[in-house]
Amino acid sequence: MALTFPLLSDEGRKTIRAFGVEDAENGIAWPAIFIVNKQGKIVWRWLAQTYKNRVTPEQILEALPK
């Protein structure tokens, strides 16, 4: 896919549990976006209440640290 960033595979769902976004009933994560700085601190997050609600790319870009 020629990606310039790493992807996370979370087969045991440990990460989605740690981030508090597990939909245990369906065995998946709720839609969420986290911006993490170089020090590993979450500096922005977006959490969905429903799969139909999505953040826009513009909102994500605006949230990136300048």
C-alpha positions in Angstrom: 0.0 0.0 0.0 3.1 2.3 0.1 2.1 3.8 3.5 4.5 6.2 5.1 3.4 5.3 8.6 3.0 2.2 10.7 -0.3 0.4 11.2 -1.3 -1.3 14.5 -2.7 -4.8 14.5 -4.6 -5.4 17.7 -5.6 -9.1 17.5 -6.1 -9.5 21.3 -8.0 -6.1 21.6 -5.6 -5.0 24.3 -5.1 -1.5 22.7 -8.8 -0.8 22.2 -9.5 -1.8 25.8 -6.6 0.5 27.0 -8.1 3.4 25.0 -11.6 2.6 26.3 -13.2 2.1 22.9 -14.0 -1.6 22.9 -17.4 -2.7 21.6 -17.2 -6.0 23.5 -20.6 -7.2 22.2 -19.4 -7.1 18.6 -15.6 -7.7 19.3 -14.5 -4.5 17.6 -13.6 -0.9 18.4 -16.0 2.0 18.4 -15.0 4.7 15.9 -12.3 6.9 17.5 -9.4 9.0 16.5 -6.5 9.9 18.8 -3.7 12.3 18.0 -0.6 11.3 20.0 2.4 13.6 20.2 6.0 12.5 19.9 6.2 12.1 23.7 3.3 9.6 23.6 0.7 12.0 25.1 -2.8 12.1 23.7 -3.3 15.7 22.6 -6.7 15.3 20.9 -9.4 12.7 20.7 -12.6 12.1 19.0 -15.0 9.4 20.1 -18.2 8.4 18.3 -21.5 7.5 20.0 -22.6 5.7 16.8 -21.0 4.3 13.7 -23.0 6.8 11.6 -21.3 9.8 13.2 -17.8 10.5 11.7 -15.3 13.3 12.2 -14.3 15.1 9.0 -10.7 15.1 7.6 -10.8 18.9 8.1 -11.6 18.6 11.8 -8.6 16.1 12.2 -6.2 18.4 10.3 -7.4 21.4 12.4 -6.7 19.4 15.6 -3.1 18.6 14.6 -0.5 20.4 16.7 1.0 23.4 14.9 
